[in-house]
Amino acid sequence: MMGGFSWTYFFFMVQSIGWTLVLSALAFVLGGAGGFLVMLARISPRAWLRRPAMLFIECVQGIPLLILLFIVYFGLSVYGLVLPALVAAGLAMMIYTSAYLGDIWRGCVEAMPRPQWEASECLSLTRWQTLRLVIIPQATRLSLPPTIGFLVQLIKMTSLASVIGFVELTRAGQIINNSIFQPFLVFLLVGTFYFLLCYPLSRWSASMERKLNVSHR
Amino acid sequence: MNFSLDFSPLAPYWPVFLHGAWLTLKMTTLAVIVGVTIGIFVAFAKNSPNRWLARSCSAYIEVVRNTPFLVQIFLLYFGLASLGIRMPTFAAAVLAMIINIAAYAAEIIRAGIDSVPRGQIEAAQCLGLSVWRIRWHVMLQPAIERVYPALTSQFLLMMQASAMASQISAEELTAIANTVQSDTFRSLETYIVVAALYLVLAILVKLVAYAIGETIFKRRRTLRRAAAQGRRSPVSRLPATDPAGMAPLAHVPYVHPASRPVAVNTAASLRIEGSAS
């Protein structure tokens, strides 16, 4: 039975890690840009910007990514847009990421002490200048550990793209399993690959968090 | 291409949807209760002086936290079945959820336990409390209260992760959606309805978690009782026995007469205006 698993399958799996990384990077970069806009809207003094951003965050955080994926995938196809699975998955994960990163970054920006804003105002900086020159550089340092932590979540979440047929690591595992039927071995290997991707990032995030805490005390 | 949303074909399916939502809620509740209980033990074991126990606990936590839930479910359901251990989909899904949430809860609770000041534990030791009493009264209860918001959001994430159980066709909300959409061919509408149901469930879980949080923590109960007593103090000059008088006081803080006349004045001026015209 063990002879069923050969190096061909192994290399197929290693290749599919590339697609997992591509999807994660796509979702992270696009979602990061979206998340930045959501964050700006969420901390805006104007209620007509702040309220929709709040509603958006609440809605996306209340819906499972799987359902979001289905809505985007089927939603686009009924309007006649037949997109490759990568685009549909990337779009759904971008929406998901922008809501979570927007919320994380809002927390970091709001954690900046009030006097920073007041001092900038005394220097007659505009709101945008204050954000760009004073608040965001400091908030970036604070936001790095949770952002990396979210990146780990994101890499794990790309496994859901297998459901709409995008061939990434989990889907590759399913395909191999369908042909040799050794689920224990195959999914153990898939899990190991995910662990190897995520564990260094988790450690990095945790060590940064520790350093930040030490410097703050 | 013209397409308009049409929800009417879904109307006959609402009991099915509700059943799926109920099953999702049941799975989540079961997983949360068992998972948190295990998580508490794992959190203590991770700090234990026994190095092997501590090592294996942190290995368990790291492995679960760094692999996708979907792969965990597959490994548990298909993997164990190939080794000869077969279980129904519902049991497999709940078991995967328990294993998953126990690791996350252990990590969150451990952070709470670490935040208990060392002096408090030493004080409890000086008072001669047994190890388990210290763990329960001094370490665990304040720790859980402190990390309760983080735990609650983890429960919500778990409820969303339960959607992945549809991939081993456990009959919860998402799996039901898959069935209904293949019956009615209204895929987009089905998933919008299901998304709305998940939102409602999320709000429900948040409310329940809030209500539980307000009742189970002794410190919060004591604080609330003290606050209520403060409001009932003789300064308020209202008979404490009068239930009608007490009802609004439960929400409105007592206002000293000196800062009240604004309301009186407007009433008086209205009366004057009324009499003038």
Interface residues (C-beta under 8 A of the other chain):
Chain A: C59 Q61 G62 I63 P64 L65 L66 I67 L68 F70 I71 F74 G75 V78 Y79 G80 V152 K156 M157 S159 L160 S162 V163 T170 G173 Q174 N177 F181 Q182 P183 F184 F187 L188 V190 G191 Y194 F195 C198 Y199 S202
Chain B: M1 F3 E62 V63 R65 N66 T67 P68 F69 L70 V71 Q72 F74 L75 F78 G79 L80 A81 S82 L83 L156 Q160 A161 S162 A163 M164 S166 Q167 T174 A177 Q181 S187 L188 Y191 I192 V194 A195 Y198 L199 A202 I203
